[in-house]
Amino acid sequence: MRADARRNRDKIIATARALYAKRGLEVSMKEIARSAEVGTGTLYRHFAAQSELIATVYMARAAQHIAAIERAGRHADPWQGFVEFIRETCHAQAADRGMADLTATGNRSPALRALRTGGDEGLAALIDRAKAGGQLRADFSPEDLILLYVAIAGITRHAGPAAPAAADRFVALILDGFRAAPASAGAPPPIAPGA
């Protein structure tokens, strides 16, 4: 790729990342091009569809999610590893409306879905480890994380600048509910989509 084309691509990605984080995924390609100070033709030469641009912008975030799972799995205390993973991923989502939108609508990109699927095994091991340590309630299910992330997406969309602080408070309350010791019998987990 020529140097000027690379610069334009980098400007488009950086602009889209900032706009998606602030306003969500509804930002139009035309607005991204205008904000990046490139023509729409230039934008579409690099990204034929908005889904391609979204995937490019959020691949790094998805990789950070996988890295967070791996770090949590290496933590000496299984519960603390689980807690740090939850806090880190929820805080990242609350600070980025685009991530909240992806959570609410699902990962449309095959590349994002593949990366996320790659983390499922590590996440299952993280959950099993915290359960085996007796600190995570026995009836906890990975679907409970989906519910948490959807709730954080709602907070992110509706709490404005207070979203990170509101999400941190909500996560602290939810983690108390995930803990085995004070847990009461809860409703059964929802049926997973497609099950």
KEKE-3310 file (N, C-alpha, C; in steps of 0.2 Angstrom, whole numbers, plus 5000, padded with zeros to 4 digits):
npx = (5004:5003:5011:5003:4990:4990:4991:4978:4970:4973:4969:4955:4952:4956:4947:4935:4935:4935:4923:4914:4916:4911:4898:4892:4888:4879:4884:4887:4894:4897:4898:4910:4919:4919:4923:4936:4942:4943:4938:4922:4923:4937:4936:4927:4935:4944:4936:4923:4911:4901:4902:4914:4923:4919:4923:4937:4940:4936:4943:4955:4950:4943:4954:4960:4951:4952:4965:4963:4955:4965:4975:4967:4965:4978:4979:4983:4973:4958:4945:4948:4954:4944:4935:4943:4944:4930:4928:4937:4933:4919:4921:4929:4919:4909:4915:4915:4904:4902:4906:4896:4885:4889:4888:4875:4869:4875:4890:4893:4903:4912:4926:4927:4918:4925:4936:4931:4925:4936:4940:4931:4934:4944:4937:4927:4936:4940:4929:4925:4936:4935:4923:4927:4936:4927:4921:4914:4897:4888:4879:4881:4882:4889:4880:4876:4885:4882:4870:4875:4883:4874:4866:4876:4878:4866:4867:4878:4873:4863:4867:4876:4890:4892:4892:4904:4906:4894:4893:4903:4898:4887:4893:4900:4889:4883:4894:4893:4882:4886:4895:4898:4896:4887:4876:4859:4847:4844:4835:4833:4847:4845:4839:4851:4854:4848:4848)
npy = (4994:5011:5025:5037:5031:5022:5031:5038:5027:5024:5036:5035:5024:5028:5039:5033:5024:5034:5041:5030:5026:5037:5039:5028:5014:5019:5029:5037:5031:5041:5052:5048:5048:5062:5067:5062:5068:5064:5058:5050:5040:5036:5031:5020:5013:5008:5001:4992:4990:4995:4986:4980:4990:4992:4979:4980:4991:4985:4974:4974:4977:4965:4956:4961:4958:4944:4943:4948:4937:4927:4933:4933:4920:4916:4921:4920:4918:4912:4917:4931:4933:4931:4941:4953:4951:4953:4966:4973:4971:4975:4989:4993:4992:5001:5013:5014:5017:5010:4997:4993:4994:4983:4973:4973:4970:4959:4951:4954:4952:4939:4938:4944:4936:4924:4926:4929:4917:4909:4913:4907:4895:4897:4906:4898:4889:4898:4901:4889:4886:4896:4892:4879:4884:4887:4900:4906:4906:4890:4888:4897:4903:4904:4911:4920:4930:4936:4942:4951:4959:4964:4972:4981:4987:4994:5003:5010:5016:5025:5032:5042:5053:5048:5035:5026:5026:5023:5010:5003:5004:4996:4984:4980:4977:4967:4957:4954:4946:4936:4929:4915:4912:4922:4919:4917:4905:4906:4911:4900:4899:4908:4900:4897:4906:4899:4886)
npz = (5000:4996:5004:5006:5004:5015:5026:5024:5027:5040:5046:5044:5051:5064:5066:5065:5076:5086:5084:5085:5098:5105:5100:5096:5085:5075:5068:5052:5037:5028:5037:5044:5034:5031:5043:5045:5035:5021:5005:5001:4992:4994:5007:5004:4996:5004:5014:5010:5015:5029:5039:5038:5041:5055:5060:5058:5066:5079:5081:5088:5101:5103:5104:5115:5124:5124:5129:5142:5147:5147:5156:5168:5170:5174:5186:5204:5213:5210:5211:5212:5200:5191:5195:5192:5178:5174:5179:5171:5158:5158:5161:5150:5140:5145:5143:5129:5117:5105:5107:5116:5108:5099:5108:5111:5098:5093:5086:5071:5061:5054:5057:5069:5077:5076:5083:5095:5098:5099:5112:5120:5126:5135:5144:5149:5156:5165:5173:5177:5186:5196:5201:5206:5216:5225:5226:5217:5213:5211:5202:5192:5175:5159:5151:5160:5160:5147:5150:5159:5151:5142:5150:5154:5142:5140:5151:5146:5134:5140:5151:5148:5151:5164:5163:5164:5178:5183:5178:5184:5198:5196:5192:5204:5212:5206:5206:5219:5219:5211:5219:5229:5243:5250:5242:5236:5231:5214:5200:5186:5173:5158:5143:5131:5116:5101:5106)
capx = (5000:5007:5011:4997:4984:4991:4989:4971:4967:4974:4965:4948:4951:4956:4941:4929:4936:4933:4916:4910:4916:4907:4891:4889:4889:4875:4888:4887:4901:4898:4901:4916:4924:4920:4928:4943:4945:4944:4932:4918:4927:4943:4933:4924:4940:4947:4931:4918:4905:4902:4903:4921:4926:4918:4927:4943:4940:4935:4948:4960:4947:4942:4960:4961:4946:4955:4971:4960:4954:4971:4978:4963:4966:4984:4979:4984:4967:4953:4940:4951:4955:4937:4933:4947:4941:4923:4928:4941:4929:4914:4924:4930:4913:4906:4919:4915:4897:4902:4907:4890:4881:4891:4886:4867:4867:4879:4895:4891:4909:4915:4932:4926:4915:4930:4941:4927:4924:4943:4941:4926:4937:4947:4932:4924:4940:4940:4923:4926:4942:4932:4918:4931:4938:4921:4920:4909:4891:4889:4874:4883:4882:4892:4875:4875:4889:4879:4865:4878:4886:4868:4865:4881:4877:4861:4870:4882:4869:4858:4870:4880:4897:4892:4892:4909:4905:4888:4894:4907:4894:4883:4897:4901:4883:4882:4899:4891:4877:4889:4899:4895:4895:4880:4871:4853:4845:4842:4831:4838:4849:4840:4841:4856:4851:4849:4848)
capy = (5000:5017:5029:5041:5027:5020:5037:5038:5021:5025:5041:5033:5019:5032:5043:5029:5022:5039:5042:5024:5026:5042:5040:5021:5011:5022:5035:5035:5031:5048:5056:5046:5051:5069:5069:5059:5073:5060:5057:5044:5035:5034:5027:5014:5009:5004:4997:4991:4990:4998:4980:4979:4995:4990:4973:4982:4995:4982:4968:4975:4976:4958:4953:4963:4953:4937:4944:4948:4930:4924:4935:4931:4913:4915:4924:4915:4918:4911:4922:4938:4933:4931:4948:4957:4950:4956:4973:4976:4970:4980:4996:4995:4992:5007:5018:5014:5015:5006:4991:4992:4992:4977:4968:4972:4968:4953:4952:4953:4951:4933:4938:4946:4930:4919:4928:4928:4910:4907:4914:4904:4889:4901:4909:4892:4887:4903:4900:4882:4887:4900:4888:4874:4887:4888:4907:4908:4901:4884:4888:4902:4900:4909:4916:4926:4936:4939:4946:4957:4963:4968:4977:4987:4991:4999:5009:5014:5020:5029:5036:5047:5053:5045:5028:5021:5026:5019:5003:5001:5002:4990:4978:4978:4974:4960:4952:4951:4941:4930:4926:4909:4913:4925:4918:4913:4902:4911:4908:4896:4903:4908:4896:4900:4907:4894:4880)
capz = (5000:4996:5010:5007:5005:5022:5030:5024:5030:5047:5048:5044:5057:5070:5066:5066:5083:5091:5083:5087:5105:5108:5098:5094:5078:5070:5064:5045:5033:5025:5042:5046:5029:5032:5049:5043:5029:5015:5001:5002:4987:4997:5012:5002:4993:5010:5017:5005:5019:5036:5043:5037:5045:5062:5062:5058:5072:5085:5081:5093:5107:5104:5106:5122:5128:5125:5133:5149:5149:5149:5162:5173:5171:5177:5193:5209:5216:5205:5212:5210:5192:5188:5196:5188:5171:5174:5180:5165:5151:5158:5161:5143:5137:5147:5140:5122:5115:5099:5110:5119:5102:5097:5113:5110:5092:5091:5082:5064:5057:5055:5060:5076:5080:5076:5088:5102:5099:5102:5119:5124:5130:5141:5148:5152:5161:5171:5177:5181:5191:5201:5204:5210:5222:5230:5227:5212:5214:5207:5196:5187:5169:5154:5149:5165:5157:5142:5153:5162:5146:5139:5155:5154:5135:5142:5155:5142:5130:5143:5157:5146:5154:5170:5161:5167:5186:5184:5176:5190:5203:5194:5192:5211:5215:5202:5208:5225:5217:5208:5224:5231:5250:5252:5236:5237:5225:5209:5194:5182:5168:5152:5137:5126:5109:5096:5109)
cpx = (5004:5006:5005:4991:4984:4989:4981:4968:4967:4970:4957:4947:4951:4950:4935:4929:4933:4926:4912:4910:4912:4900:4888:4890:4884:4878:4888:4894:4902:4901:4908:4921:4925:4924:4935:4946:4947:4938:4928:4921:4933:4941:4931:4930:4944:4942:4925:4911:4906:4904:4911:4925:4925:4922:4934:4945:4940:4939:4952:4957:4945:4948:4962:4957:4949:4961:4969:4958:4960:4975:4974:4964:4973:4984:4980:4978:4961:4948:4942:4952:4949:4935:4937:4945:4935:4924:4932:4936:4923:4916:4925:4924:4909:4909:4918:4908:4897:4902:4900:4885:4883:4888:4878:4865:4870:4885:4894:4897:4911:4921:4931:4923:4920:4934:4937:4926:4931:4944:4936:4929:4940:4943:4929:4929:4941:4934:4923:4931:4939:4927:4922:4934:4933:4919:4914:4903:4891:4884:4875:4884:4886:4886:4874:4879:4886:4874:4869:4880:4880:4866:4870:4880:4871:4863:4874:4878:4865:4861:4875:4887:4897:4892:4898:4908:4899:4889:4898:4903:4890:4887:4898:4895:4882:4887:4897:4886:4880:4893:4895:4892:4888:4875:4865:4851:4842:4838:4836:4841:4845:4843:4845:4853:4853:4849:4841)
cpy = (5006:5021:5033:5037:5024:5025:5038:5033:5022:5030:5039:5028:5023:5036:5039:5026:5027:5040:5036:5024:5031:5042:5033:5020:5014:5027:5032:5035:5038:5053:5054:5049:5058:5071:5067:5064:5069:5059:5051:5039:5032:5029:5020:5010:5005:4999:4997:4992:4992:4992:4979:4984:4994:4984:4976:4986:4990:4975:4968:4975:4969:4955:4955:4959:4946:4937:4944:4941:4927:4926:4933:4924:4911:4918:4919:4914:4917:4916:4929:4938:4934:4939:4953:4957:4954:4963:4976:4976:4975:4987:4998:4996:4999:5013:5019:5012:5010:4998:4989:4990:4985:4971:4967:4969:4961:4955:4950:4951:4943:4933:4940:4939:4925:4920:4927:4921:4907:4908:4910:4898:4892:4903:4903:4889:4892:4903:4894:4883:4891:4896:4882:4877:4888:4895:4909:4903:4896:4884:4894:4899:4906:4914:4921:4932:4939:4944:4952:4962:4967:4973:4983:4991:4996:5004:5013:5019:5026:5033:5041:5047:5049:5037:5024:5021:5022:5011:5000:4999:4996:4983:4975:4975:4967:4955:4950:4945:4935:4926:4920:4909:4916:4923:4915:4910:4906:4907:4905:4900:4902:4902:4900:4901:4901:4887:4877)
cpz = (5000:5002:5011:5008:5012:5027:5030:5027:5038:5050:5048:5050:5063:5071:5068:5073:5087:5090:5086:5095:5108:5106:5096:5087:5073:5066:5057:5042:5030:5031:5044:5040:5030:5038:5049:5038:5023:5012:5003:4998:4991:5003:5009:4998:4998:5013:5013:5009:5026:5041:5043:5041:5053:5064:5062:5065:5079:5086:5087:5100:5108:5106:5113:5127:5129:5129:5141:5151:5151:5155:5168:5175:5174:5184:5198:5212:5211:5205:5210:5203:5189:5189:5192:5180:5170:5174:5173:5159:5152:5158:5154:5139:5138:5144:5132:5119:5109:5102:5113:5113:5099:5101:5112:5104:5090:5087:5075:5059:5059:5058:5067:5080:5081:5082:5095:5103:5102:5109:5124:5129:5136:5146:5152:5158:5167:5175:5181:5187:5197:5205:5209:5216:5227:5231:5222:5213:5209:5201:5191:5180:5164:5152:5154:5163:5152:5145:5156:5157:5142:5144:5155:5147:5137:5146:5150:5137:5133:5148:5155:5149:5160:5169:5165:5175:5187:5183:5182:5196:5202:5195:5199:5214:5212:5205:5215:5224:5214:5213:5227:5238:5252:5247:5239:5231:5220:5204:5190:5176:5162:5147:5132:5119:5105:5100:5109)
residu = (MET:ARG:ALA:ASP:ALA:ARG:ARG:ASN:ARG:ASP:LYS:ILE:ILE:ALA:THR:ALA:ARG:ALA:LEU:TYR:ALA:LYS:ARG:GLY:LEU:GLU:VAL:SER:MET:LYS:GLU:ILE:ALA:ARG:SER:ALA:GLU:VAL:GLY:THR:GLY:THR:LEU:TYR:ARG:HIS:PHE:ALA:ALA:GLN:SER:GLU:LEU:ILE:ALA:THR:VAL:TYR:MET:ALA:ARG:ALA:ALA:GLN:HIS:ILE:ALA:ALA:ILE:GLU:ARG:ALA:GLY:ARG:HIS:ALA:ASP:PRO:TRP:GLN:GLY:PHE:VAL:GLU:PHE:ILE:ARG:GLU:THR:CYS:HIS:ALA:GLN:ALA:ALA:ASP:ARG:GLY:MET:ALA:ASP:LEU:THR:ALA:THR:GLY:ASN:ARG:SER:PRO:ALA:LEU:ARG:ALA:LEU:ARG:THR:GLY:GLY:ASP:GLU:GLY:LEU:ALA:ALA:LEU:ILE:ASP:ARG:ALA:LYS:ALA:GLY:GLY:GLN:LEU:ARG:ALA:ASP:PHE:SER:PRO:GLU:ASP:LEU:ILE:LEU:LEU:TYR:VAL:ALA:ILE:ALA:GLY:ILE:THR:ARG:HIS:ALA:GLY:PRO:ALA:ALA:PRO:ALA:ALA:ALA:ASP:ARG:PHE:VAL:ALA:LEU:ILE:LEU:ASP:GLY:PHE:ARG:ALA:ALA:PRO:ALA:SER:ALA:GLY:ALA:PRO:PRO:PRO:ILE:ALA:PRO:GLY:ALA)
# end
